[in-house]
Amino acid sequence: MEKMDEIVNGDSSEIKDGSICGFESLHRLLESSLSPQQYKEVSRLLTGLNCGKPLERLPVVESIKGLSAQHDFDIQAFRFNADKELLREPRIVRVGLIQNSIALPTTAPFLDQKLAIFEKVKPIINAAGASGVNVLCLQEAWMMPFAFCTREKRWCEFAEPADGESTQFLQGFARKYNMVIVNPILERDLKHGETIWNTVVIIGNNGNIIGKHRKNHIPRVGDFNESTYYMEGNTGHPVFETAYGKIGVNICYGRHHPLNWLAFGLNGAEIVFNPSATVGELSEPMWPIEARNAAIANSYYVGSINRVGTEVFPNPFTSGDGKPQHADFGHFYGSSHVSAPDASCTPSLSRNKDGLLISDLDLNLCRQLKDKWGFRMTARYELYADMLSRYVKPDFEPQVISDPLLHKNHL
Ligand SMILES: NC(=O)NCCC(=O)O
């Protein structure tokens, strides 16, 4: 309770090690600070109920726990159930989300940095594969430091073709574990003038490349100077039909755009991943809300992944916001989690440690929620299609009806 008092009194909300008052996550802080009855009530609202019950936690087998202890990564596992149907069998997909910090200082030779990250994530991918994960997603631009704050062009050297070394590295695991892998990279398109993109490559469970998607919305906020490096994506909102369901990927800042989420839903996604890189000061209060809202509004599952740690760059930079020059983005707060269409969600992974979140998703829940709430049927898309088609024209006039008394002189 003392730690809770610190928070309530505002004495410390974030400690230098990236923890929350010494706890790895908000959920762990609450669990150890509240009575079981209080925690149950708080969880009912904070993480919702799945089929009327608290989300089921799955046991992690000893050998995988051993891997997590040996390589110091958080591991948690959950199951999202759906109601039993008479005409369809449950459609259970086991999803894995990986969050990680970089492995070497940003001053190390670039190839060493990339290979060290490969080595660091290897045991986590093996833990996912050995746990029977069907679809695995890594964090945004996982194969490099998130250097886009610096505006220095030398970091472009990390870019690689869609079938480059990161994809080749992951293809081996996809084949070994019969696992679909979502691979978010900095892409260099060799066939189109060596242009650079923020891309995810979808690797099928046979190790084949199913396709790729490029980030639609590029941030221009705080130190997220990403528009210096790549342009808005040109791949639309593809949904990839894999051996384990229909998946879409809404890359990081795209999560602030409800129409971006909608478009993946309209194309039939059952799971949308949101590989991200974002820092506490900027977005942490938004993080659990946006994903959960997208899952509810679109009747699909959302897998949110954020990187971990503080990455310090060799040269200090500024971002035109009046802040003194600095050499890091701030703390990437991890906290990866899964949200479901019934408003339930998992607790977050650690805020300051690498991690693997495993979740069994019964995809039948998507249609069950569509039938229950009818959001697709009540959406009135024609109203919005008309509004948007008028809005994008230069002669658009906002529909505002003013109180006539506003403009009269009252004596
Ligand atoms: N990587 C990225 O798009 N970050 C933007 C910051 C945010 O959306 O929280």
PDBQT file of the ligand as one rigid body, heavy atoms in Angstrom, charges set to zero:
ROOT
HETATM    1  N1  LIG A 501       6.735   4.806 -34.521  1.00  0.00    +0.000 N 
HETATM    2  C1  LIG A 501       5.736   5.654 -34.474  1.00  0.00    +0.000 C 
HETATM    3  O1  LIG A 501       4.993   5.815 -35.417  1.00  0.00    +0.000 OA
HETATM    4  N2  LIG A 501       5.627   6.364 -33.324  1.00  0.00    +0.000 N 
HETATM    5  C2  LIG A 501       4.787   7.491 -33.198  1.00  0.00    +0.000 C 
HETATM    6  C3  LIG A 501       4.445   7.791 -31.792  1.00  0.00    +0.000 C 
HETATM    7  C4  LIG A 501       3.134   7.243 -31.393  1.00  0.00    +0.000 C 
HETATM    8  O2  LIG A 501       2.272   7.016 -32.254  1.00  0.00    +0.000 OA
HETATM    9  O3  LIG A 501       2.942   7.008 -30.208  1.00  0.00    +0.000 OA
ENDROOT
TORSDOF 0
